[in-house]
Amino acid sequence: MKMRRARVVGLMLAGAMVLSACAGDDTADDAGATDDAAADDAADDGAAEGDTFEVYALLPQGNDQPYGTTYLPPFEATAEELGLNLTITNSQYDADTQASDCEVAVAAEPDGIILWPAVADTIRPCLEAADAAGIPVTITNSDVLEEDQALTAGYSGPDTYGQGVASAELMCDLAGGEEVGIIMINGLTGNTTAIDRENGFEETINEQCSNVEILARQPGNWNKDESQIAASEMITSVGIENIDGAYAADDTMVAGVIDAFKARDMAVEDLLITSIGNTFLGNPLVLSGELDGTVFQSSSWDGENAARTIYEVLTESPDERLVAFMPDVKVTADNAEDPAVAPEW
Amino acid sequence: MTESRNDTDSTEAGLDLGSGADLSRWRTVLARRTEGRAVALLVVVATVALVLEPIVFTSYEVTLGRLALIGLVALGLTAVILMGELDLAVASTLAFSGVVMASIDNLALGILAALLGGLVIGVVNAFFVVVVGINSFIATLGMLFFLRGAAFVLSGEEPVRLVAREAGIAFGRPLIGPLSPRILIFVIAVIALQVFVTRVRAGREFYAVGGNRQAAYDAGIPVRRRVYTGFMISGFVSALAGVINTLERTAADPTAGGSVLLASFAAAIIGGVLLNGGRGSIVGTLIGAASLAILQVALTLSGVQVDVQNIVIGLILLIAVITDPTTLRVVLGNARALFRGSSQAQPEPG
């Protein structure tokens, strides 16, 4: 009897916890309840202007990544201002989860979908499903494949290929015609941004300064510790004497590379090092002279324009695909203190 | 061991009632079931979802799609866990088989190679467990890393797009009513595995192998062959999930399956499958996966962030483990011993 009672109590406890968790989620969720309220407010405030819109934002990151943490507040603030009622998902770069989130979004029949592809190669079915349901999709941060662009109504975000190009141009300027050997740290393997930046950097190096040779390359997975380990291994395999510099696909990883160089007593100031981001981590490195150049990426611009692009699509129904590229501003010691390129993440 | 425990439970149930043969038989049957907690959870989750997000049920094909996504790998995993073994390589098998499939231009040949690859992976896992004698946790952990690395090498560290992209897109479309091939394949897999572990002798022997391996040896059950069979089922089903994912996404992602391992274990455990083996069922795993699927879809529709979703799933998992009858017995036994010990240790008055 006692055992049976214990089972019943256990089951009741489980039920109570699930119920309370679900109830708690609604109140704790920024993208849910807050935006509901925001939408109501917007509806009240903007009655003269017209509509509020239900919008799903299918993102691969959120508050679990530094970029996402600073992307979301301006995104949500702009959405509130424009009367967009957001439902935000985070697939954590799992393409299958994002595809499933997309199915859920299409079933919910929102006015629009904002998509930040986890893996650009895999989102065609999602775009087709949204298209078939008559739901406009805009892309943020990382564009879809060229052949899929016709299924989307707009793109806003960095030119990820162009960022690699800009970082390579910095490297070419630094090399100045000298024979230079560098190591390369790329982003998460298979990730679209990582691939675009790698291609942009490598193709520009090959075209504009073939005197720069990429001696070895490893993924750093957008992570400082992993890139430090990868850089350390490459220093061992290539040999300190052959390394004149490094390129990392973002500032978080370049900080790891610089630490790896320092750990081997290499004179970091004498090495040619470029990156992308101009983040809170990268900007001080530029000022200290350890990082020679980086490319500014504004997470607030990115988030804000994601909301503005879908709003424009929903209110104006433009005939052509909207494209808003984030300016690729090169940051060196000369302009690192300029307020216009103040780091955001 | 487990069988006898269930028998004891059922006998007690019968004695409690004392009369009514049919009722007693029903109680015996119910006492043998392990899905009670999963059913309770499903009822709670479904009720909450029905109230807060009825679209979970009106767009049932989406929920079923999520169920198939979570559940398919969990089904194969259940076959292994029933024997008291673990297969940590399921997610890597999924990613690897997808890359193998997409790397071959001929779609049919690619699918065949991927599924065959899954079987081979199962055989290798079982070989290390049965012949070499490595703990399945370690053996499949090694396989996890090996396959993940192999997927990256084979794919050139980039997603591999299907040559027959249109065929993949067509595969993702509904086939019967709103049901996509993924859902239909999942239903077939559930039926096939349920029949196997309940109606086929080899499948039923999984319980004996997991319940008491030595007794299974003594009873003449070919334990090694059963372990091979279990790992091959797990490998095959994981590869099947990889094939389906690759077809639906029209590309193979070498990083795929990031959330599969946790979700499939969660589905099995919530469904009442005992990690030590010998107890559990395919139906239980199905119910566990259904609970998770409804929960995830409802939370996603509510805009709940994935971090919070993970907290909820983690809590449910903990509750599922804590409310396991065996765990409860141990906890209650320890509590009784503690109270007895403290009362005995009290000094005699006067």
Interface residues (C-beta under 8 A of the other chain):
Chain A: K2 M3 A6 R7 G10 L11 L13 A14 G15 M17 V18 L19 A21 C22 D25 D26 A28 D29 D30 A31 G32 D35 G62 N63 D64 L86 T87 I88 T89 N90 S91 Q92 Y93 D94 A95 D96 T97 A99 S100 D101 E103 V104 V106 A107 A108 V119 A120 D121 T122 I123 R124 P125 E128 L188 T189 G190 N191 I195 P219
Chain B: G36 R37 A40 L41 V44 V45 V48 L52 I55 S59 E61 V62 G65 R66 L69 F152 S155 E157 E158 P159 R161 R165 G168 I169 G172 N245 E248 R249 T250 A251 D253 P254 T255 A256 G257 G258 S259 V260 L295 V297 A298 L299 T300 L301 S302 G303 V304 Q305 V306 D307 V308 I311 V312 L315 I316 I319 A320 I322 T323 P325 L328 R329 L332
